[in-house]
Amino acid sequence: MDCVRKRTTCEWSAMDSRLRRVAFTLVELLVVIAIIGILVALLLPAVQQARAAARRVQCVNNMKNICLATLNYESARGQLPEGAVFFSGGEFHFTTGLLARILPYAEDAALHDLIDFDDPDGTDNQVMENGTFLASFPISMYMCPSDPSAVTEDIEWWGVTAPRAKTNYVGSVGSARLVGRGACRETFTIWNRFALGVAYDPDNEKDYSGVFTRHNVATKLRHIKDGLSKTIFFGEVRPSCSQHVRAGWLNSNNGSGLVGTVTPINYDTCQKEESAGCAWWNNWETELGFKSNHEGGAHFALGDGSVHFLGEGIDHWTYQYLGDKADGRVIETKFN
């Protein structure tokens, strides 16, 4: 009878009772949050791995396209481009490097046509009519998405401060021995035992064991006697770990024709203090080694256009054989 007389009140009481029965308790809410946290913790590494894999795929594609453009350059001109025309006739002579020269074969002829390759003062300081530095144009094909360094930086180079767009790929000088100085002398004595070429001499334009050099001399395919599929053309580098590479893709002294296989892969030269010795990013020796932001090694493009990931633990002799274009030792390398 009470509920008949107070029907509305009874209905609300019943509804309130049902609501209390379906609501979360604090303990249940905490359990749900904990489960969500566990799922996120489990999924996050997988997501990160997927992203890293995608970045590596893009990096591989970049290197394939660079190597293809280089081979197309050779097909059109009968020789490969110079690594970096930096020395000519034993004297400093700034013009440009191979990354600029292959632009027409990398679907960027418009930018290539803006560059004055005959400018004796160099190309990386050239500007357009609106004052834009040509060196500041970023080229996606020249950048590895795994490298976190800035796309462009204001860099002072030979008295001119300008924005310069980075590159993560340079041409290999191969296994020419390096000359150790100061803190690096003992280290280089060990490494040079594995190097195949004579000591790298900037006054001798023929003194290079790899495909590219920084002199005004170009390699022809017939010079690569070990075979294109057994010879390194390009490798990865990190601008933040080499003062030369930091100069960018257009600079004539950006590491192309200087970086070689004597220094082990991913050797740390990312320290900015000169007191760091061999780990200093401007020591002119260990900094000129291939390195990447990929865990465990770096990518290399061979002369046949294939790209392979070489681990940090690669046998040093094997690494030198891959760097040299005509050592007569055709090896069977198991790539990752």
C-alpha positions, -999 to +999 in steps of 0.1 A: +000+000+000+028+024+008+043+019-026+009+024-042+005+057-025+041+067-031+046+051-065+070+078-078+092+076-048+093+038-050+103+039-087+131+063-080+143+042-051+144+011-073+162+029-101+187+043-076+193+007-063+200-005-099+224+023-105+243+015-074+245-021-085+261-013-119+285+015-109+323+008-106+339+006-073+372+024-067+390-010-066+374-020-099+384+013-115+420+009-104+421-027-118+409-014-152+435+014-152+462-012-143+451-035-171+452-006-196+486+004-184+499-032-189+485-033-224+501+000-233+534-012-219+532-043-240+521-026-272+545+004-270+577-016-278+559-032-307+548+002-321+583+016-316+598-014-334+573-010-363+583+027-366+620+018-365+615-008-392+596+017-414+624+042-410+650+016-419+630+007-450+629+044-460+667+046-454+673+016-476+652+031-504+671+063-502+704+046-506+691+025-535+679+056-553+712+074-547+732+045-561+709+042-591+713+079-598+751+075-596+750+046-620+728+066-644+753+094-642+780+069-652+759+056-680+754+091-694+790+103-689+812+072-691+826+076-655+814+080-620+812+115-604+841+127-583+836+122-546+843+158-539+864+181-560+884+196-531+920+191-542+930+197-578+966+197-589+978+195-553+960+227-544+927+236-526+900+240-552+864+242-539+837+232-563+813+205-552+807+169-545+789+139-560+756+144-543+751+177-562+763+162-595+738+133-595+708+156-589+696+154-626+695+116-623+677+118-589+648+137-603+659+171-591+673+187-623+658+221-614+680+225-583+710+212-602+706+238-629+708+266-603+743+256-592+773+272-608+797+243-609+825+265-623+826+289-594+861+287-580+849+300-546+827+269-542+790+262-546+777+259-510+777+297-505+758+304-537+725+322-533+694+327-554+681+362-564+659+362-533+689+356-511+681+319-504+712+297-500+711+268-524+728+247-497+697+252-474+674+232-496+667+199-479+666+168-501+646+140-486+665+113-505+697+124-488+683+122-452+678+091-431+646+094-410+663+076-381+687+105-376+674+130-351+697+159-360+683+191-375+674+191-412+692+225-416+717+243-394+734+277-396+770+266-400+801+288-404+823+274-432+854+291-445+842+325-432+806+323-444+777+314-420+747+300-438+719+274-434+730+241-448+708+211-452+722+178-440+731+145-456+733+110-441+750+093-470+785+098-485+806+081-511+833+057-498+871+063-501+876+026-492+904+011-472+931+036-476+952+037-445+949+067-422+977+086-405+972+085-367+981+116-347+983+122-310+958+103-290+948+082-320+982+070-329+981+037-311+945+030-322+954+036-358+984+014-356+961-015-349+934-005-375+960+001-402+971-035-401+938-043-417+938-015-442+947-024-478+956+009-494+988+029-487+986+059-463+960+084-476+980+113-491+960+144-501+987+154-525+984+122-545+952+121-565+957+085-575+960+073-539+926+060-531+915+024-528+877+029-528+853+041-555+854+078-546+881+104-536+881+141-528+905+148-557+896+158-592+897+123-604+868+100-614+865+062-612+853+042-642+835+010-638+864-010-654+885+001-624+862-018-600+879-051-607+864-069-576+829-065-591+801-041-583+783-065-560+814-068-538+824-031-535+809-004-512+798+027-530+779+046-502+775+043-465+756+060-437+770+089-417+758+112-388+762+149-392+763+154-354+793+131-352+815+146-379+824+182-385+830+174-422+797+156-427+779+185-409+787+208-438+758+194-457+750+177-491+762+206-513+795+213-496+826+201-514+842+189-481+813+170-466+830+137-462+823+121-496+856+107-508+870+110-473+849+085-452+863+050-454+863+015-440+894+017-418+874+031-388+850+004-374+813+009-380+796+032-354+828+042-337+818+070-314+831+104-325+801+124-312+820+143-286+824+181-291+854+187-269+889+184-285+901+168-253+880+137-263+909+127-287+897+099-310+861+105-299+863+142-310+840+150-339+866+171-357+898+149-354+899+143-392+905+106-387+881+085-367+853+110-375+856+099-411+841+065-405+806+052-413+780+053-386+743+054-382+715+059-357+704+023-363+711-001-336+740-025-342+754-013-375+748+008-406+735+005-442+758+003-472+750+005-509+771-017-532+779-010-568+751-032-581+725-010-564+718-034-535+718-022-500+729-042-470+731-038-433+766-045-419+769-051-382+793-034-359+810-068-353+819-074-390+854-089-394+878-060-401+895-077-430+862-084-446+852-048-441+884-036-459+879-060-488+844-046-493+858-011-492+886-017-518+876-018-554+905-038-568+922-058-541+917-091-560+899-107-530+864-115-540+847-126-508+815-142-500+799-120-474+768-131-456+747-099-453+721-094-427 
